[in-house]
Amino acid sequence: MSNLAKLPVTVITGFLGSGKTTLVRQLMQNPGGKRLAIIVNEFGDVGVDGEILKSCAIPDCPAENIMELANGCICCTVADDFIPTIEALMALEPRPDHILIETSGLALPKPLLKAFDWPDIRSKITVDGVIALADAEAVAAGRFATDVARVDAQRLADESIDHDTPLSEVFEDQISCADIILLTKPDLAGVEGVARAKEMIAAQSTRTVPVVEVAEGMIDPRIILGLEAAAEDDIDARPSHHDGADDHEHDDFEGIVVQIPEVTEPADLVRAIENLANAHNILRIKGYAAVAGKPMRLLVQAVGARVRHQFDRPWGANEARIGRLVVIAEHHDIDASVIHAALGAVRAQAAE
């Protein structure tokens, strides 16, 4: 019965661009009668996801219930950031019924679960469940293997083959830690792609967990909230590539922030991002831009060369119309001069 008195927390993990923020937005709008609070942990110091969620705030999840921890993995800053944030949310009046934690796309979920064992919060909160999102199209394409054409099939047939990359380890750790896996963007993958993605997820899973197809974050909250998994007491059943290590590294990935002035057309920026991603293995670009003659800010979200953009809100009266993009890649693929030059082409077009 003691667990029932604890404040439930759902950890939402998933690879870059898998749809975590979209899912959280949908839960905010359809909370199933629960008063929610949200922690957003981003990679890089531009708080894109937190700002998106705050713009969607409603009475059952007001803006003050949404807290952002940027430029630092929360499992690495437990005492300084994570615990004070949890305590601040628990002190809200009225108190939240449920906390959602949207992790960075580069985060490993298991070290975060260990943070819930800290004495200051152990008796007060419990991990209701870990929800892992997987992009069906990306998984089906085998993007977590070093050789898509040959190694991908070998992974399913022979678990002893050592062909992991840092990206595959992140993906596998997220899948292994999950209580439910949400297979997102099934429309882009198609029927065969979804089937292939499910096969690959099954091959990586160490436990039998439900896999649910989800489009645009639309899911009944009863499916993923109220699991009562108490995952903090079940850590040993959730293996990780980093088990036995004193800590975990984030040095495999790097993010830089690029500022861009107004662009003439969104299509110019989209082409620049597509070319950059294709030529230099960029994993993720997210942020916003100003479009000449448009009063609305352009929100940009890119996973590899797949770019989505929309006008999300008006620019403030005293707000500088300067775009900021976070560019994330594996460490060996980050070349700041190349990235600035590629996006500089957009600047040049805008200035002409």
Secondary structure, DSSP 8 states (H G I E B T S, - for coil): -GGGGSEEEEEEEESTTSSHHHHHHHHHH--TT--EEEEEEESSS--HHHHHHHTT-BTTB-GGGEEEEESS-GGGSIIIIIHHHHHHHHTSSS--SEEEEE--TT--HHHHHHHTTSHHHHTTEEEEEEEEEEEHHHHHTTTTSS-TTTHHHHHHH-TT-----HHHHHHHHHHHH-SEEEEE-HHHHHHHHHHHHHHHHHHH-SS---EEEESTT---HHHHS-----GGG-GGGS--TTTT-SS---TTEEEEEEEE--BS-HHHHHHHHHHHHHHHT--EEEEEEEBTT-SEEEEEEEETTEEEEEEEEE--TT----EEEEEEEEGGG--HHHHHHHHHHHHHHHH-
